[in-house]
Amino acid sequence: MNREILIIADIHGNFVYEKIQRILQERNISEIFVLGDFSPHGKVGSLENIENFLNMLALHAKIYAIPGNCDSREILKIFAQFKANKHNKTGNVEGINVDFLFFGGSNITPFGTPFEYEEDEIYENLKKLFEEAKSDRKILLTHCPPLNTKCDITNSLHVGSSAIRKIVEEFQPEINLCSHVHECYGKEDFIGKTRIVNVGELKRGCWILKFADKKSETERINF
């Protein structure tokens, strides 16, 4: 059975709802994964605007959402209204025999953003998710990329999470879809057998995660 999931990230107030709606309808997609940073750069942003955006998405698809580091902790209450909060949780999609493991926020940044974690906290939470996962197939969805890849470079520095990298090295999920570092939009890399994909800012595009014949593939759609 062929299935597709829409993946978006790093919205930062640029909701581009009409483009998302068109993709969902044209491709008959019924699930959307949102990898955080709903809020504008440098400020928390309006929770009401985020609620309105999720309300429109919910007309067309089931939402699986995690926060980005720029989002207020209050955003989890908004997610809960739509039964969409997947932060630090495992999710499943009907008809796809895969465990999707979600973790939002980021490691510590120089900017003191609202949703940050120490590396050991990221590691312990993700380790628990992987150990509790039941499917042989696992896909990791994080806001932050793993450290030292083509997906975490800004100003010539690697700024990803050492904990996420360690988890990927240990558990080798099929894919780690992430965002956070805008300069790496569309970049891909590998850690062992795990493919790393930086989804990037929504204003530049989105990704389709495709499943068929026990295989997963991705497709980038540029805006």
Backbone as CSV, one residue per row, in Angstrom:
resi,resn,N_x,N_y,N_z,CA_x,CA_y,CA_z,C_x,C_y,C_z
1,MET,0.836,-1.193,0.000,0.000,0.000,0.000,0.877,1.251,0.000
2,ASN,0.702,2.111,-0.978,1.480,3.340,-1.071,0.870,4.420,-0.173
3,ARG,1.719,5.037,0.616,1.266,6.108,1.507,2.267,7.242,1.476
4,GLU,1.772,8.456,1.712,2.634,9.633,1.765,2.285,10.474,2.993
5,ILE,3.321,11.077,3.573,3.166,11.989,4.707,3.852,13.295,4.338
6,LEU,3.199,14.414,4.624,3.801,15.724,4.372,4.611,16.152,5.596
7,ILE,5.842,16.635,5.359,6.716,17.092,6.438,7.024,18.575,6.231
8,ILE,6.730,19.397,7.250,7.087,20.812,7.198,7.810,21.191,8.488
9,ALA,8.544,22.309,8.441,9.303,22.743,9.618,9.640,24.228,9.511
10,ASP,10.131,24.775,10.606,10.635,26.148,10.655,9.699,27.132,9.940
11,ILE,8.508,27.249,10.485,7.465,28.088,9.890,7.754,29.568,10.136
12,HIS,8.101,29.897,11.367,8.480,31.259,11.764,7.475,32.318,11.312
13,GLY,6.201,31.996,11.477,5.148,32.956,11.163,4.754,33.012,9.704
14,ASN,5.489,32.313,8.827,5.167,32.289,7.391,4.325,31.047,7.101
15,PHE,3.029,31.131,7.355,2.203,29.932,7.406,1.883,29.323,6.042
16,VAL,1.943,30.083,4.968,1.700,29.636,3.586,0.665,28.499,3.517
17,TYR,-0.445,28.713,4.136,-1.463,27.666,4.261,-1.960,27.169,2.909
18,GLU,-2.138,28.091,1.947,-2.719,27.698,0.660,-1.837,26.687,-0.070
19,LYS,-0.521,26.867,0.005,0.390,25.918,-0.651,0.305,24.544,0.000
20,ILE,0.242,24.536,1.323,0.139,23.260,2.040,-1.181,22.572,1.703
21,GLN,-2.253,23.327,1.714,-3.578,22.782,1.401,-3.584,22.152,0.015
22,ARG,-2.975,22.827,-0.955,-2.961,22.309,-2.325,-2.219,20.982,-2.402
23,ILE,-1.073,20.894,-1.725,-0.297,19.645,-1.743,-1.086,18.515,-1.097
24,LEU,-1.691,18.787,0.046,-2.474,17.760,0.742,-3.603,17.236,-0.142
25,GLN,-4.278,18.151,-0.829,-5.425,17.759,-1.641,-4.983,17.061,-2.929
26,GLU,-3.998,17.616,-3.614,-3.576,17.047,-4.898,-2.991,15.654,-4.744
27,ARG,-2.337,15.408,-3.608,-1.663,14.125,-3.424,-2.415,13.207,-2.466
28,ASN,-3.584,13.665,-2.051,-4.444,12.852,-1.186,-3.698,12.396,0.069
29,ILE,-3.038,13.346,0.712,-2.270,13.080,1.928,-3.142,13.371,3.147
30,SER,-3.124,12.466,4.113,-3.992,12.623,5.283,-3.236,12.790,6.601
31,GLU,-1.885,12.862,6.538,-1.085,13.110,7.744,-0.023,14.163,7.450
32,ILE,0.194,15.048,8.429,1.229,16.064,8.292,2.061,16.102,9.570
33,PHE,3.385,16.025,9.419,4.315,16.134,10.538,4.903,17.542,10.520
34,VAL,4.863,18.226,11.667,5.377,19.591,11.770,6.525,19.599,12.775
35,LEU,7.728,19.954,12.316,8.931,19.790,13.127,9.383,21.067,13.835
36,GLY,8.420,21.911,14.208,8.720,22.980,15.142,9.102,24.319,14.553
37,ASP,9.275,25.287,15.479,9.510,26.702,15.196,8.360,27.313,14.406
38,PHE,7.201,27.316,15.051,6.048,28.036,14.530,6.254,29.544,14.668
39,SER,6.967,29.960,15.696,7.053,31.362,16.090,8.030,32.152,15.221
40,PRO,7.786,33.468,15.074,8.702,34.322,14.316,10.077,34.368,14.975
41,HIS,11.076,34.739,14.199,12.436,34.829,14.713,12.507,35.854,15.849
42,GLY,13.180,35.492,16.918,13.469,36.444,17.975,12.349,36.743,18.933
43,LYS,11.189,36.128,18.728,10.083,36.359,19.663,9.162,35.160,19.647
44,VAL,8.408,35.040,20.721,7.561,33.862,20.886,6.441,33.838,19.848
45,GLY,5.875,35.000,19.546,4.806,35.031,18.550,3.443,34.766,19.155
46,SER,2.423,34.881,18.332,1.043,34.767,18.782,0.582,33.316,18.804
47,LEU,0.196,32.838,19.974,-0.349,31.494,20.074,-1.667,31.398,19.319
48,GLU,-2.385,32.522,19.237,-3.649,32.528,18.499,-3.409,32.256,17.019
49,ASN,-2.353,32.859,16.441,-2.039,32.609,15.040,-1.681,31.148,14.803
50,ILE,-0.945,30.569,15.752,-0.570,29.163,15.638,-1.809,28.280,15.725
51,GLU,-2.702,28.618,16.641,-3.939,27.849,16.775,-4.767,27.927,15.497
52,ASN,-4.842,29.107,14.897,-5.597,29.260,13.650,-4.976,28.423,12.527
53,PHE,-3.656,28.415,12.461,-2.952,27.639,11.442,-3.233,26.142,11.614
54,LEU,-3.119,25.657,12.840,-3.391,24.248,13.097,-4.845,23.904,12.830
55,ASN,-5.731,24.833,13.117,-7.147,24.600,12.868,-7.412,24.416,11.374
56,MET,-6.726,25.185,10.534,-6.886,25.043,9.088,-6.275,23.729,8.597
57,LEU,-5.098,23.381,9.129,-4.476,22.113,8.733,-5.359,20.932,9.105
58,ALA,-5.987,21.026,10.267,-6.803,19.914,10.774,-8.022,19.643,9.901
59,LEU,-8.395,20.592,9.040,-9.497,20.362,8.113,-9.131,19.334,7.055
60,HIS,-7.831,19.127,6.851,-7.369,18.294,5.739,-6.523,17.104,6.171
61,ALA,-5.930,17.145,7.361,-4.987,16.094,7.733,-4.887,15.944,9.240
62,LYS,-4.462,14.763,9.662,-4.123,14.548,11.056,-2.737,15.137,11.304
63,ILE,-2.610,15.893,12.398,-1.385,16.637,12.673,-0.561,15.922,13.741
64,TYR,0.739,15.821,13.483,1.722,15.333,14.454,2.724,16.474,14.624
65,ALA,2.784,17.095,15.797,3.583,18.312,15.941,4.558,18.229,17.111
66,ILE,5.731,18.840,16.900,6.690,19.039,17.978,7.108,20.506,17.994
67,PRO,7.575,21.005,19.130,8.016,22.402,19.202,9.425,22.565,18.667
68,GLY,9.735,23.770,18.229,11.115,24.134,17.947,11.689,24.891,19.128
69,ASN,12.956,25.193,19.070,13.570,25.914,20.190,13.025,27.319,20.352
70,CYS,12.489,27.905,19.281,11.955,29.270,19.353,10.533,29.337,19.905
71,ASP,9.904,28.195,20.098,8.508,28.169,20.541,8.400,28.214,22.065
72,SER,7.368,28.886,22.531,7.061,28.914,23.959,6.634,27.534,24.435
73,ARG,6.895,27.232,25.698,6.426,25.958,26.269,4.902,25.875,26.251
74,GLU,4.249,27.013,26.175,2.789,27.033,26.121,2.245,26.404,24.849
75,ILE,3.097,26.257,23.842,2.614,25.727,22.563,2.115,24.294,22.706
76,LEU,2.617,23.568,23.699,2.172,22.188,23.898,0.684,22.128,24.225
77,LYS,0.163,23.167,24.871,-1.268,23.219,25.172,-2.081,23.396,23.885
78,ILE,-1.521,24.169,22.955,-2.188,24.333,21.660,-2.188,23.002,20.909
79,PHE,-1.045,22.330,20.887,-0.979,21.019,20.234,-2.023,20.070,20.817
80,ALA,-2.158,20.100,22.133,-3.061,19.170,22.815,-4.513,19.369,22.381
81,GLN,-4.880,20.585,22.052,-6.241,20.853,21.595,-6.580,20.082,20.324
82,PHE,-5.556,19.790,19.533,-5.750,19.088,18.263,-5.298,17.626,18.349
83,LYS,-5.024,17.176,19.579,-4.483,15.821,19.802,-3.259,15.607,18.924
84,ALA,-2.440,16.650,18.813,-1.308,16.664,17.886,0.038,16.651,18.590
85,ASN,0.068,16.704,19.920,1.344,16.815,20.619,2.109,15.499,20.602
86,LYS,3.206,15.470,19.863,4.040,14.269,19.795,5.418,14.493,20.412
87,HIS,5.617,15.609,21.084,6.917,15.885,21.679,7.286,14.822,22.704
88,ASN,8.446,14.229,22.518,8.954,13.172,23.400,7.998,11.984,23.454
89,LYS,7.461,11.636,22.287,6.516,10.534,22.187,6.783,9.717,20.924
90,THR,6.200,8.531,20.902,6.192,7.707,19.695,4.832,7.820,19.038
91,GLY,4.815,7.954,17.730,3.569,8.037,16.988,3.498,6.957,15.933
92,ASN,2.277,6.625,15.535,2.066,5.635,14.477,1.034,6.157,13.503
93,VAL,1.149,5.706,12.275,0.220,6.077,11.213,-0.419,4.801,10.699
94,GLU,-1.741,4.808,10.637,-2.469,3.619,10.199,-2.005,3.189,8.812
95,GLY,-1.716,1.891,8.685,-1.300,1.348,7.399,0.192,1.395,7.135
96,ILE,0.968,2.003,8.072,2.422,2.070,7.923,3.053,1.409,9.138
97,ASN,3.744,0.314,8.930,4.327,-0.439,10.043,5.679,0.153,10.438
98,VAL,5.631,1.362,10.991,6.829,2.095,11.411,6.512,2.801,12.722
99,ASP,7.481,2.820,13.632,7.385,3.676,14.805,8.069,4.999,14.477
100,PHE,7.324,6.095,14.624,7.863,7.437,14.436,8.187,7.997,15.819
101,LEU,9.446,8.335,16.050,9.898,8.824,17.344,10.172,10.314,17.249
102,PHE,9.493,11.087,18.087,9.501,12.547,17.977,10.188,13.202,19.180
103,PHE,10.991,14.223,18.907,11.546,15.031,19.998,11.791,16.452,19.503
104,GLY,11.196,17.421,20.194,11.290,18.819,19.794,12.340,19.592,20.569
105,GLY,12.347,20.908,20.356,13.333,21.754,20.995,14.727,21.515,20.428
106,SER,15.725,22.025,21.129,17.104,21.872,20.659,18.056,21.754,21.838
107,ASN,19.300,21.464,21.513,20.343,21.594,22.517,20.531,23.082,22.851
108,ILE,21.392,23.375,23.812,21.567,24.760,24.265,22.164,25.610,23.149
109,THR,21.545,26.772,22.919,22.028,27.720,21.917,22.582,28.965,22.612
110,PRO,23.299,29.820,21.880,23.780,31.082,22.481,22.667,32.101,22.681
111,PHE,21.457,31.788,22.195,20.407,32.795,22.135,19.377,32.686,23.266
112,GLY,19.494,31.662,24.097,18.566,31.523,25.218,17.123,31.382,24.788
113,THR,16.871,30.606,23.747,15.503,30.429,23.259,14.693,29.563,24.228
114,PRO,13.358,29.608,24.130,12.515,29.026,25.185,12.557,27.513,25.331
115,PHE,12.830,26.774,24.233,12.670,25.318,24.291,14.021,24.645,24.038
116,GLU,14.893,24.687,25.052,16.227,24.108,24.943,16.448,23.061,26.030
117,TYR,17.333,22.119,25.741,17.651,21.039,26.674,19.155,20.846,26.772
118,GLU,19.606,20.385,27.924,20.966,19.886,28.040,21.068,18.585,27.246
119,GLU,22.270,18.305,26.753,22.459,17.126,25.907,22.096,15.822,26.620
120,ASP,22.438,15.707,27.894,22.145,14.449,28.593,20.649,14.218,28.730
121,GLU,19.884,15.293,28.814,18.425,15.168,28.901,17.846,14.704,27.565
122,ILE,18.361,15.249,26.470,17.928,14.801,25.145,18.220,13.311,24.984
123,TYR,19.423,12.921,25.350,19.835,11.526,25.180,18.953,10.579,25.985
124,GLU,18.742,10.874,27.244,17.973,9.967,28.106,16.534,9.827,27.629
125,ASN,15.940,10.919,27.191,14.560,10.850,26.700,14.463,10.050,25.407
126,LEU,15.372,10.287,24.477,15.331,9.553,23.215,15.678,8.082,23.413
127,LYS,16.609,7.796,24.287,16.968,6.409,24.562,15.758,5.629,25.065
128,LYS,14.989,6.256,25.929,13.786,5.609,26.445,12.781,5.348,25.330
129,LEU,12.616,6.313,24.416,11.688,6.130,23.301,12.114,4.955,22.427
130,PHE,13.386,4.884,22.108,13.866,3.795,21.257,13.741,2.445,21.942
131,GLU,14.015,2.399,23.211,13.930,1.133,23.930,12.493,0.643,24.063
132,GLU,11.542,1.570,24.067,10.131,1.199,24.198,9.465,0.963,22.845
133,ALA,10.109,1.385,21.755,9.519,1.222,20.420,9.378,-0.263,20.087
134,LYS,8.292,-0.613,19.419,7.966,-2.011,19.166,8.235,-2.463,17.737
135,SER,8.141,-1.561,16.790,8.334,-1.938,15.394,9.816,-2.129,15.079
136,ASP,10.101,-3.004,14.127,11.476,-3.179,13.663,11.949,-1.966,12.866
137,ARG,11.002,-1.218,12.331,11.338,-0.032,11.541,11.069,1.227,12.364
138,LYS,12.064,2.111,12.398,11.951,3.331,13.197,12.426,4.528,12.393
139,ILE,11.673,5.631,12.502,12.054,6.893,11.885,12.057,7.959,12.968
140,LEU,13.159,8.695,13.050,13.345,9.716,14.080,13.032,11.091,13.498
141,LEU,12.191,11.832,14.215,11.825,13.186,13.799,12.181,14.148,14.928
142,THR,13.147,15.024,14.655,13.621,15.970,15.652,13.614,17.373,15.065
143,HIS,13.528,18.357,15.940,13.702,19.725,15.443,15.180,19.976,15.146
144,CYS,16.030,19.531,16.036,17.463,19.778,15.936,18.157,18.656,15.166
145,PRO,19.130,18.966,14.329,19.881,17.915,13.636,20.958,17.314,14.528
146,PRO,21.459,16.152,14.162,22.603,15.580,14.881,23.878,16.360,14.567
147,LEU,24.805,16.309,15.497,26.062,17.047,15.381,26.961,16.463,14.286
148,ASN,27.752,17.355,13.685,28.809,16.977,12.736,28.284,16.246,11.504
149,THR,27.317,16.867,10.853,26.805,16.379,9.583,26.700,17.558,8.618
150,LYS,26.289,17.270,7.404,26.047,18.338,6.436,24.772,19.115,6.768
151,CYS,24.038,18.645,7.767,22.726,19.205,8.086,22.738,20.152,9.287
152,ASP,23.913,20.429,9.865,23.931,21.238,11.096,24.973,22.349,11.058
153,ILE,25.331,22.831,9.861,26.409,23.814,9.735,25.843,25.226,9.578
154,THR,26.317,26.139,10.419,25.995,27.555,10.274,27.256,28.359,10.566
155,ASN,27.570,29.304,9.698,28.794,30.105,9.849,30.026,29.218,10.034
156,SER,30.069,28.143,9.257,31.179,27.182,9.252,31.312,26.391,10.544
157,LEU,30.316,26.474,11.420,30.337,25.736,12.686,29.255,24.669,12.696
158,HIS,29.554,23.532,13.297,28.558,22.488,13.511,27.845,22.764,14.833
159,VAL,26.515,22.919,14.778,25.761,23.343,15.960,24.689,22.332,16.369
160,GLY,24.713,21.153,15.770,23.710,20.143,16.083,23.913,19.518,17.455
161,SER,23.082,18.546,17.740,23.058,17.903,19.052,23.954,16.671,19.082
162,SER,24.883,16.649,20.046,25.722,15.464,20.226,24.896,14.282,20.726
163,ALA,23.843,14.568,21.496,22.975,13.502,22.008,22.202,12.832,20.881
164,ILE,21.673,13.618,19.949,20.945,13.037,18.819,21.894,12.209,17.964
165,ARG,23.100,12.701,17.767,24.072,11.916,17.007,24.353,10.579,17.694
166,LYS,24.543,10.612,19.006,24.835,9.381,19.746,23.683,8.389,19.634
167,ILE,22.448,8.902,19.728,21.264,8.047,19.601,21.206,7.409,18.213
168,VAL,21.464,8.213,17.186,21.432,7.690,15.815,22.507,6.632,15.628
169,GLU,23.683,6.877,16.155,24.762,5.893,16.046,24.391,4.577,16.731
170,GLU,23.722,4.671,17.882,23.402,3.477,18.658,22.220,2.695,18.096
171,PHE,21.183,3.405,17.646,19.931,2.734,17.281,19.676,2.671,15.778
172,GLN,20.371,3.467,14.985,20.309,3.406,13.526,18.878,3.369,12.959
173,PRO,18.072,4.416,13.237,16.767,4.487,12.568,16.945,4.632,11.061
174,GLU,15.876,4.360,10.310,15.965,4.474,8.848,16.349,5.890,8.418
175,ILE,15.659,6.853,8.995,15.841,8.252,8.630,15.771,9.099,9.898
176,ASN,16.519,10.196,9.917,16.322,11.263,10.905,15.976,12.534,10.128
177,LEU,14.717,12.912,10.195,14.251,14.161,9.606,14.356,15.251,10.663
178,CYS,14.957,16.386,10.287,15.211,17.456,11.239,15.085,18.808,10.531
179,SER,15.414,19.888,11.237,15.376,21.216,10.612,16.340,22.132,11.366
180,HIS,15.843,23.232,11.957,16.574,24.083,12.909,17.637,24.955,12.260
181,VAL,18.527,24.376,11.463,19.623,25.137,10.858,19.233,25.494,9.423
182,HIS,18.812,26.743,9.235,18.210,27.143,7.964,19.192,27.084,6.799
183,GLU,20.460,27.332,7.090,21.468,27.332,6.028,21.615,25.952,5.377
184,CYS,21.107,24.927,6.056,21.263,23.557,5.571,19.990,23.011,4.935
185,TYR,19.097,23.899,4.523,17.857,23.457,3.883,18.148,22.492,2.728
186,GLY,17.525,21.331,2.789,17.660,20.360,1.715,18.914,19.515,1.766
187,LYS,19.792,19.767,2.724,21.019,18.981,2.817,20.720,17.574,3.353
188,GLU,21.523,16.617,2.904,21.384,15.228,3.353,22.748,14.665,3.712
189,ASP,22.746,13.669,4.584,23.974,13.026,5.001,23.626,11.636,5.538
190,PHE,24.633,10.894,5.949,24.426,9.588,6.563,25.244,9.486,7.842
191,ILE,24.658,8.846,8.839,25.392,8.383,10.017,25.190,6.876,10.037
192,GLY,26.214,6.135,9.649,26.031,4.704,9.464,25.004,4.461,8.373
193,LYS,23.988,3.679,8.686,22.927,3.382,7.723,21.791,4.406,7.768
194,THR,21.849,5.324,8.739,20.759,6.287,8.913,20.930,7.494,8.003
195,ARG,19.909,7.776,7.229,19.905,8.955,6.355,19.425,10.157,7.152
196,ILE,20.167,11.252,7.077,19.816,12.493,7.760,19.320,13.486,6.707
197,VAL,18.159,14.098,6.955,17.577,15.057,6.006,17.178,16.319,6.758
198,ASN,17.708,17.463,6.322,17.294,18.744,6.894,16.132,19.296,6.072
199,VAL,14.964,19.301,6.674,13.732,19.738,5.990,13.785,21.224,5.663
200,GLY,14.293,22.048,6.586,14.478,23.468,6.330,13.227,24.308,6.509
201,GLU,13.358,25.577,6.184,12.285,26.546,6.381,11.109,26.290,5.441
202,LEU,9.907,26.424,5.982,8.699,26.213,5.183,8.615,27.191,4.024
203,LYS,9.090,28.419,4.208,8.972,29.394,3.120,9.762,28.968,1.877
204,ARG,10.716,28.028,2.054,11.512,27.551,0.917,10.990,26.234,0.357
205,GLY,10.202,25.508,1.153,9.657,24.258,0.641,9.308,23.274,1.726
206,CYS,8.967,22.072,1.309,8.573,21.014,2.237,9.038,19.674,1.666
207,TRP,8.740,18.590,2.374,9.154,17.252,1.958,7.982,16.294,2.032
208,ILE,8.026,15.299,1.174,7.070,14.197,1.219,7.828,12.944,1.640
209,LEU,7.326,12.269,2.656,7.870,10.983,3.083,6.967,9.905,2.524
210,LYS,7.535,9.031,1.661,6.742,8.068,0.909,7.054,6.640,1.338
211,PHE,5.994,5.838,1.435,6.140,4.440,1.838,5.504,3.532,0.790
212,ALA,6.275,2.516,0.370,5.771,1.509,-0.558,6.679,0.297,-0.492
213,ASP,6.077,-0.886,-0.452,6.835,-2.140,-0.490,7.922,-2.193,0.584
214,LYS,7.556,-1.791,1.788,8.464,-1.838,2.947,9.699,-0.963,2.773
215,LYS,9.601,0.031,1.889,10.684,0.979,1.697,10.173,2.394,1.936
216,SER,11.070,3.253,2.376,10.722,4.669,2.552,11.604,5.519,1.654
217,GLU,10.995,6.529,1.057,11.714,7.471,0.210,11.257,8.881,0.553
218,THR,12.044,9.876,0.127,11.651,11.256,0.352,11.648,12.021,-0.961
219,GLU,10.835,13.047,-1.003,10.762,13.936,-2.172,10.699,15.367,-1.670
220,ARG,11.537,16.207,-2.219,11.539,17.627,-1.830,10.668,18.427,-2.787
221,ILE,9.867,19.324,-2.236,9.046,20.223,-3.042,9.499,21.642,-2.713
222,ASN,10.070,22.333,-3.687,10.538,23.702,-3.489,9.415,24.692,-3.765
223,PHE,9.333,25.716,-2.960,8.341,26.781,-3.176,8.984,27.927,-3.939
